[in-house]
Structures are given as structure tokens and as C-alpha cells.
Amino acid sequence: MKGWGETRKKKNVKVIKLVSSAGPGIFYAKMRNTKSKVKLEIKKYDPSIRCHVEFTGAKRGEKYDH
């Protein structure tokens, strides 16, 4: 427990938005380490087209143009 005047450690995780490569509308949210330089790409289920597609990471709140 931190005492008076002591600062807490800055968090190294950030919420990012995984956007479907099949089209806009479907997304997943995922926690990610901010120090990681690798672009996040995950295969997940897209219910709008009923199959597994690649989801790529985008900043949360960022507009997605397909």
C-alpha cells in the first residue's frame, strides 16, 4: 500500500479495438501491453458472415474505413 505523497506505477496496459477484416461493424476489445511493438492480428469468429476471419488492432475510438 502506498503512503501519502508516493506515486503509483504507471500502467503498461491499454484497451485496443480489434476490427474485422471482413467489414466494419464487428469488433472485439482486448487489453494489450503498451511496450509491445508487434501489430496485433488474431483470427476470431465474425457472426455477421458466420466464419473465422482476421481481426486487426486499431486504437480505441478510431474510425475504421474499409
DSSP file (Angstrom, degrees, kcal/mol; ACC not computed):
  #  RESIDUE AA STRUCTURE BP1 BP2  ACC     N-H-->O    O-->H-N    N-H-->O    O-->H-N    TCO  KAPPA ALPHA  PHI   PSI    X-CA   Y-CA   Z-CA
    1    1 A M              0   0    0      0, 0.0     2,-0.3     0, 0.0     0, 0.0   0.000 360.0 360.0 360.0 136.5    0.0    0.0    0.0
    2    2 A K        -     0   0    0      1,-0.1     3,-0.1     4,-0.1     6,-0.1  -0.588 360.0-140.2 -84.6 140.0    1.3    3.4   -0.9
    3    3 A G    >   -     0   0    0     -2,-0.3     3,-1.4     1,-0.2     2,-0.2  -0.197  43.0 -58.5 -87.3-176.2    1.7    6.1    1.7
    4    4 A W  T 3  S+     0   0    0      1,-0.2    -1,-0.2    -2,-0.1     3,-0.1  -0.448 123.2  12.3 -66.7 130.3    1.0    9.8    1.5
    5    5 A G  T 3  S+     0   0    0      1,-0.3     2,-0.3    -2,-0.2    -1,-0.2   0.283  95.3 121.9  88.3 -10.7    3.0   11.5   -1.3
    6    6 A E    <   -     0   0    0     -3,-1.4    -1,-0.3     1,-0.0     2,-0.3  -0.656  56.1-135.0 -86.1 142.4    4.1    8.3   -3.0
    7    7 A T        -     0   0    0     -2,-0.3     2,-0.2    -3,-0.1    -4,-0.1  -0.659  14.0-121.9 -96.3 152.9    3.2    7.9   -6.6
    8    8 A R        -     0   0    0     -2,-0.3     2,-0.2     1,-0.1    -1,-0.0  -0.528  34.8 -94.5 -87.1 158.3    1.8    4.7   -8.2
    9    9 A K        -     0   0    0     -2,-0.2     2,-0.2     1,-0.1    -1,-0.1  -0.495  43.6-109.4 -71.1 139.5    3.4    2.9  -11.0
   10   10 A K        -     0   0    0     -2,-0.2     2,-0.1     1,-0.1    -1,-0.1  -0.494  37.4-111.4 -70.1 137.4    2.1    3.8  -14.5
   11   11 A K        -     0   0    0     -2,-0.2    -1,-0.1     1,-0.1    -3,-0.0  -0.454  18.3-155.9 -73.9 142.2    0.1    1.0  -16.0
   12   12 A N        +     0   0    0     -2,-0.1    22,-3.3    21,-0.0    23,-0.4   0.234  65.4  87.1-101.5  11.9    1.5   -0.7  -19.0
   13   13 A V  E     -A   33   0A   0     20,-0.3     2,-0.3    21,-0.1    20,-0.2  -0.863  50.0-177.0-116.2 150.5   -1.7   -2.0  -20.5
   14   14 A K  E     -A   32   0A   0     18,-2.6    18,-2.2    -2,-0.3     2,-0.5  -0.991  29.2-116.2-142.2 145.4   -4.2   -0.3  -22.8
   15   15 A V  E     -A   31   0A   0     -2,-0.3    45,-0.5    16,-0.2     2,-0.3  -0.728  37.0-175.5 -84.3 126.2   -7.5   -1.3  -24.3
   16   16 A I  E     -AB  30  59A   0     14,-3.0    14,-2.3    -2,-0.5     2,-0.5  -0.833  22.9-122.0-119.4 162.7   -7.4   -1.7  -28.0
   17   17 A K  E     -AB  29  58A   0     41,-2.4    41,-2.7    -2,-0.3     2,-0.7  -0.895  13.9-150.2-106.2 126.1  -10.2   -2.4  -30.5
   18   18 A L  E     -AB  28  57A   0     10,-3.8    10,-2.0    -2,-0.5     2,-0.4  -0.878  19.2-160.8 -96.2 116.4   -9.9   -5.5  -32.8
   19   19 A V  E     -AB  27  56A   0     37,-2.8    37,-2.2    -2,-0.7     8,-0.2  -0.802  20.0-110.8-104.4 138.8  -11.7   -4.7  -36.1
   20   20 A S  E     - B   0  55A   0      6,-1.7     3,-0.4    -2,-0.4    35,-0.2  -0.378  10.6-147.6 -67.6 139.1  -12.9   -7.3  -38.5
   21   21 A S  S    S+     0   0    0     33,-1.8    -1,-0.1     1,-0.2    34,-0.1   0.631  95.3  67.7 -79.6 -14.0  -11.1   -7.5  -41.9
   22   22 A A  S    S-     0   0    0      1,-0.3    -1,-0.2    32,-0.2    33,-0.1   0.728 120.9 -55.2 -77.2 -22.3  -14.4   -8.7  -43.5
   23   23 A G    >   -     0   0    0     -3,-0.4     3,-0.6     3,-0.1    -1,-0.3  -0.827  64.4 -67.8 158.7 163.7  -16.0   -5.3  -42.9
   24   24 A P  T 3  S+     0   0    0      0, 0.0     3,-0.1     0, 0.0    -3,-0.0  -0.264  94.6  60.9 -72.3 161.8  -16.9   -2.7  -40.3
   25   25 A G  T 3  S+     0   0    0      1,-0.2     2,-0.5    -5,-0.0    -6,-0.0  -0.200  84.7  78.8 118.5 -41.5  -19.4   -3.2  -37.6
   26   26 A I    <   +     0   0    0     -3,-0.6    -6,-1.7    -6,-0.1     2,-0.3  -0.867  54.2 153.6-105.0 132.6  -18.0   -6.2  -35.7
   27   27 A F  E     -A   19   0A   0     -2,-0.5     2,-0.3    -8,-0.2    -8,-0.2  -0.984  29.1-147.7-150.3 159.7  -15.2   -5.7  -33.2
   28   28 A Y  E     -A   18   0A   0    -10,-2.0   -10,-3.8    -2,-0.3     2,-0.4  -0.915  17.8-134.6-121.5 152.7  -13.6   -7.2  -30.0
   29   29 A A  E     +A   17   0A   0     -2,-0.3     2,-0.3   -12,-0.2   -12,-0.2  -0.905  27.4 177.8-108.4 140.2  -11.9   -5.3  -27.2
   30   30 A K  E     -A   16   0A   0    -14,-2.3   -14,-3.0    -2,-0.4     2,-0.3  -0.998  29.6-121.9-144.2 142.3   -8.6   -6.6  -25.8
   31   31 A M  E     -A   15   0A   0     -2,-0.3     2,-0.3   -16,-0.2   -16,-0.2  -0.661  37.1-177.1 -81.4 139.7   -6.1   -5.5  -23.2
   32   32 A R  E     -A   14   0A   0    -18,-2.2   -18,-2.6    -2,-0.3     2,-0.3  -0.996  31.4-109.4-142.9 144.5   -2.6   -5.0  -24.7
   33   33 A N  E >   -A   13   0A   0     -2,-0.3     3,-0.8   -20,-0.2   -20,-0.3  -0.544  22.8-145.2 -70.2 132.4    0.8   -4.1  -23.3
   34   34 A T  T 3  S+     0   0    0    -22,-3.3    -1,-0.1    -2,-0.3   -21,-0.1   0.717  95.3  60.3 -74.4 -20.5    1.8   -0.6  -24.5
   35   35 A K  T 3  S+     0   0    0    -23,-0.4     2,-0.3     2,-0.0    -1,-0.2   0.589  79.7 104.5 -83.9  -9.6    5.5   -1.6  -24.8
   36   36 A S    <   -     0   0    0     -3,-0.8    -4,-0.0     1,-0.1     0, 0.0  -0.559  50.0-169.4 -74.7 132.1    4.9   -4.2  -27.4
   37   37 A K        +     0   0    0     -2,-0.3     2,-0.3     2,-0.1    -1,-0.1   0.555  53.9 103.6 -97.7 -11.0    5.8   -3.2  -30.9
   38   38 A V  S    S-     0   0    0      1,-0.1     2,-0.2     0, 0.0    -2,-0.1  -0.546  76.9-117.7 -77.8 134.9    4.2   -6.1  -32.8
   39   39 A K        -     0   0    0     -2,-0.3     2,-0.5     1,-0.1    -1,-0.1  -0.529  31.0-120.2 -71.8 135.6    0.9   -5.3  -34.5
   40   40 A L        +     0   0    0     -2,-0.2    17,-2.2     2,-0.0     2,-0.4  -0.671  39.8 165.2 -85.3 122.0   -1.9   -7.4  -33.1
   41   41 A E  E     +C   56   0A   0     -2,-0.5     2,-0.4    15,-0.2    15,-0.2  -0.977   6.9 172.3-137.1 122.0   -3.7   -9.7  -35.6
   42   42 A I  E     -C   55   0A   0     13,-2.5    13,-3.5    -2,-0.4     2,-0.6  -0.976  31.4-128.5-132.9 141.6   -5.9  -12.5  -34.3
   43   43 A K  E     +C   54   0A   0     -2,-0.4     2,-0.3    11,-0.2    11,-0.2  -0.823  44.3 157.3 -89.2 122.4   -8.3  -14.9  -36.0
   44   44 A K  E     -C   53   0A   0      9,-2.3     9,-2.5    -2,-0.6     2,-0.3  -0.875  45.7 -82.7-139.0 170.0  -11.7  -14.8  -34.4
   45   45 A Y  E     -C   52   0A   0     -2,-0.3     7,-0.2     7,-0.2     5,-0.0  -0.605  31.3-158.5 -80.4 131.3  -15.3  -15.6  -35.2
   46   46 A D  E >>> -C   51   0A   0      5,-2.6     5,-1.3    -2,-0.3     4,-1.1  -0.930   1.1-165.4-108.6 107.2  -17.3  -13.0  -37.1
   47   47 A P  T 345S+     0   0    0      0, 0.0    -1,-0.1     0, 0.0     5,-0.1   0.721  82.0  66.5 -68.1 -20.8  -21.0  -13.6  -36.5
   48   48 A S  T 345S+     0   0    0      1,-0.2    -2,-0.0     3,-0.1   -23,-0.0   0.845 119.2  21.5 -70.9 -31.5  -22.1  -11.3  -39.4
   49   49 A I  T <45S-     0   0    0     -3,-0.8    -1,-0.2     2,-0.2     3,-0.1   0.380 105.1-126.8-113.6   1.3  -20.6  -13.6  -42.0
   50   50 A R  T  <5S+     0   0    0     -4,-1.1     2,-0.3     1,-0.2    -5,-0.1   0.863  72.6  85.8  57.8  45.8  -20.6  -16.7  -39.8
   51   51 A C  E   <S- C   0  46A   0     -5,-1.3    -5,-2.6    -7,-0.1     2,-0.4  -0.970  83.6 -84.8-157.7 171.9  -16.9  -17.7  -40.2
   52   52 A H  E     + C   0  45A   0     -2,-0.3     2,-0.3    -7,-0.2    -7,-0.2  -0.697  50.4 167.4 -84.5 130.7  -13.5  -17.1  -38.7
   53   53 A V  E     - C   0  44A   0     -9,-2.5    -9,-2.3    -2,-0.4     2,-0.4  -0.859  40.2 -87.1-134.5 169.8  -11.7  -14.0  -40.1
   54   54 A E  E     - C   0  43A   0     -2,-0.3   -33,-1.8   -11,-0.2     2,-0.5  -0.663  35.0-159.5 -83.6 132.3   -8.6  -12.0  -39.2
   55   55 A F  E     -BC  20  42A   0    -13,-3.5   -13,-2.5    -2,-0.4     2,-0.3  -0.942   7.9-157.8-110.0 131.9   -9.1   -9.1  -36.8
   56   56 A T  E     -BC  19  41A   0    -37,-2.2   -37,-2.8    -2,-0.5     2,-0.2  -0.829  21.9-105.8-112.2 150.7   -6.5   -6.4  -36.7
   57   57 A G  E     +B   18   0A   0    -17,-2.2     2,-0.3    -2,-0.3   -39,-0.2  -0.510  39.1 171.1 -77.3 137.1   -5.8   -4.0  -33.9
   58   58 A A  E     -B   17   0A   0    -41,-2.7   -41,-2.4    -2,-0.2     3,-0.1  -0.948  42.5 -88.7-136.6 157.3   -6.9   -0.3  -34.1
   59   59 A K  E >   -B   16   0A   0     -2,-0.3     3,-2.0   -43,-0.2     2,-0.2  -0.381  53.5 -97.5 -65.7 145.9   -6.8    2.4  -31.5
   60   60 A R  T 3  S+     0   0    0    -45,-0.5    -1,-0.1     1,-0.3     3,-0.1  -0.476 111.2  17.7 -67.4 129.1  -10.0    2.6  -29.4
   61   61 A G  T 3  S+     0   0    0      1,-0.3    -1,-0.3    -2,-0.2     2,-0.2   0.335  92.6 135.1  91.5  -6.6  -12.3    5.2  -30.7
   62   62 A E    <   -     0   0    0     -3,-2.0    -1,-0.3     1,-0.1     2,-0.2  -0.559  59.3-117.5 -77.2 138.5  -10.5    5.3  -34.1
   63   63 A K        -     0   0    0     -2,-0.2     2,-0.6    -3,-0.1    -4,-0.1  -0.517  24.5-142.6 -73.9 142.8  -12.8    5.3  -37.2
   64   64 A Y        -     0   0    0     -2,-0.2     2,-0.6    -6,-0.1    -1,-0.0  -0.941  12.9-168.1-113.4 118.9  -12.3    2.3  -39.4
   65   65 A D              0   0    0     -2,-0.6   -42,-0.0     1,-0.1    -2,-0.0  -0.927 360.0 360.0-105.8 121.9  -12.5    2.8  -43.2
   66   66 A H              0   0    0     -2,-0.6    -1,-0.1   -44,-0.0    -2,-0.0   0.402 360.0 360.0-106.9 360.0  -12.8   -0.4  -45.2
